[in-house]
Amino acid sequence: YNAEYTSKMTRVKVPMVSMRDATSGSASAAAAGNGDAAAASSATAAASGRAGLMDGSSAVPIAVEEDRRHLLEAAIVRIMKARKRLNHNDLVAEVTRQLSGRFVPPPQFVKKRVESLIEREYLERDEGDRRVYRYMA
């Protein structure tokens, strides 16, 4: 045992976002301390009277909503990459099936994320049938 040894490597522990942390008001302290974008946006939302929620409802805090948005987009891209071409209803059903272990996304939320992916040119609508999406590699 060498008591004088010090490692050049340091271990940094990054806490996970939880419902309790997102709603307790520690987001404003975290935003002031480290400049985290999600914490800063939830702090500004709380200051604007929305109590840290994206749509004004009391259902889901901004940080959780953002995590779900990324999970949903990743699932959509994964499914479309495997299938190349898929009907809207089949895509919604498959995304819901894949994410049901974490949360159940409402179809409107899936539609918003698909539209976002179309804008960013990950997906495109089929010329013949507007309800069919194609993956753009």
N, C-alpha and C positions, 0 to 999 in steps of 0.2 A: 504494500500500500504506500503510495507516494502522496503525502498530504500537500505538497507544494505544487502539484500538477494542476494546471488550468487549461481547459480546452478552448480553442479559438472559435469553436462552433457554439452558438447559443440556441436554446430551444425557445421558440415563441409559441405561446398558446393562444389561439384565436377562438373566441367563444362563438357558438352557433346562435343564430337568431331564434328566439322562442316567442310565443305569444305573450308571455309574462313580461319579457324585456321590452317588447315593442310597445306595450300599452302603459308601462309604468312611469314613463316620463324620463327614463334614463337615456332616451334617444337624443334629447337636446344636449345632455352632458357629453354623450359620445360624439355628437356632431361637432361640438366645440373643441373636443380633445383631439380627434384624429382626422377630421375632414372627410369621413366616410359619406359617400353620396347617398346611400339609402337612408342612413341615420339623419343626414341633413334634410332630405326631402320629407321624412316623417316629422322632423322637428318643425319645419316650416308649415306642414299641413296641420300639426297640432296648434301652432300659433295662429293659424288662419281660422280656427274654430271647427275644424273637421275632426278633431280628436284622433289624428293619426290614421285616418282611413281614406282610401282612394276615392270611393264614390259617395262618401258622405254617410253610408250606412254603418251600422255597428258590427258588421260581420267579420271583416278581415283587415288587419293592419297593413300598411303600405309595404313593409319589409316582407311579410308573408306573401302578399299579392305579387310582388316582384319575383320572389323565388318561384311561385307557381307559374308565372308568365314564362320564365326561362325553362322550367320543367316541361311545360306544355309545348313550347316551340321546339325543344329538343325531341320530344316524342313525335311531333308532326313530321319533322325532318327525317327522323329515323324510319318512320313508317313509309313516307313517300320515297325515300332512297331505296327501300327494299321493293316497293310495289311499282314505282315509276309513274303510275297512272291510277287514280282512284276517285270514285264518286264521293261527293261531299258527305252523304249520310254514312257511307262505309268508313270514311275517315274519322268522323265524329265518334262512331261506335268503337272503332279500334283504339282511338286515343283514350276514350273513357275507360275501356277495358284495361289498357296498359297502366293508366294512372289511378285506377280505383284503389290500389293499396295505399296511396298517399292522400289523395283527395279526389272528389268527383267534380270535374269541370262542367259548368253549365254549357250547353250548346252555343249560346251567344258569345261566351268567352272564347270558345274554340274558333268560332267564326272570325272574331276580332284578330286572333293570333294568326289565322290563315291569311287574312287580308294584309296583315303586317308583313308576313313572309312573301306575299305576292309583290308588295311594294318594294321589298328589298331583293326581289328577283331570285328567291329560292324556289318559288313555285310559280306556275302560270296556269291560267284557265285554258281549257281546250277550246279551239275555235268553233268546232261543231256543236259541242254541248257545254254550256256555261257552268253546269253543275259538276263537271269533272275537272280535277286538278292534275297537272303534270309536274313532275319533279324536274328542275333544271340543274343539270350537273355542272 
